[in-house]
Amino acid sequence: MIPLGTVETLTYGGNILVRARFAPREGSVVCDRLGKRLGFVKRVFGPVKEPFVTVAARERAGLSCIGAEVFVDERVPERRAGHRPSNGRNLRKGGGEDRWSKRRKRPTR
């Protein structure tokens, strides 16, 4: 486990805001000092040297976690419930043949 940074605050939506030492990959697992999984990296934003990281918490975190040091384990990606791997086609973006992607030809006069 790699030290990620310290918890700055909790958001109203239940996410954890961390002031990080580096920018981790999105989807990386975030753990506490004991190795308990807190959630996964949802978003990285802010300055390059010390970015902010939004962690989607697995369960509601208490106020006692503010100021605590958290760690990241980039080897194990978090698998969310209900998420299936893509088969390479995205029908809404025109990746496959469907009734919306076919253009209708207008008759010529």
N, C-alpha and C positions, 0 to 999 in steps of 0.2 A: 504494500500500500504506500502511496505517495502522499505526503502532506499537501493538502489543497489550500487551506487558509482558515480563517475564523468566520463564524456566523455573525453577521451584522444585525439582521433583523428578521422578523417573520412577516409575511404579507397577509393581507386580509383573506386571500384565496387559499391560504394554508401552505404556500410555498416557503422555502427557506432561501434567504439572500446571503450569499457568502462573498467575502472580499478575498479573492484568490491570489496566489503567487504566480500562477501561470494560467493559460487558457486550456482547459481539458476538452476532450472530444465530447460532443453532445451524445447522450445516451450512456455515458460512463456511470458506473455505480459509485455513490457517495456513502461513506461509512463514518461512524464515530470512532473514538479512541479504542473502544472495546471490539470493534469489528462488526457492530450491528449495522445493517443496511438502513440508511435514512431515506434514500430515494435515488433518483438518477438526475444527471445534468440535463436540464431542459433548454437553457439558453445561456449564452455567453455574450456579454456586452460591456462597454466602457473602455477605459484606457488600456493600451496594449501591455504596459508593464505590470499593472495590478488590476485585472478585469474583475467585474462582478459576475457571479454565476448564480443563476436561478436553479434551485434544486426542487424538483417535484417530489414532495414528501410522500412516503408510503402510508403514513398515518399522521395524525395531528401531532405536531411537535410543541412542547411546552416552552414557556419563557425561559426556563433554566438552560436551554441550549444556546442562548445568545452569549457570544464570547467564547464558545467552545471551539476547539480545533477539530476540523473534519479532514478526512482523507479520501482519496479517489483510487479506485481500482479499475484501471482502463482495460484490463484483460477480460473482464466479465461484463458484457453488455446486458443491460436490464431488458428483460422480455416482458412487455406489458400484456395484460390479459386482453384477449380479443383482437390482437394484432397478428395478422398473417403475413408472411413474406410475399412480396409481389411476384407475379409471374412474368414481369417485364412489359405488360400491356396496361396502359391507363386509358380507358375508353373515353373519358371526358376530355383528355388532352389530345385526342386524335391518334393514339398509339395503335388502335386496332380498327377493324371494320365494324361499324354499327350503323344504325339508321340515321344518326345525326351527322356522321362524317361524310355521307354521300351527298354530293351537290346535285341538285336537280337541274337538268338542262332545260332551258326555255326553248320553245319551238321558234324557229326562224321564219320570218315572213318573206 
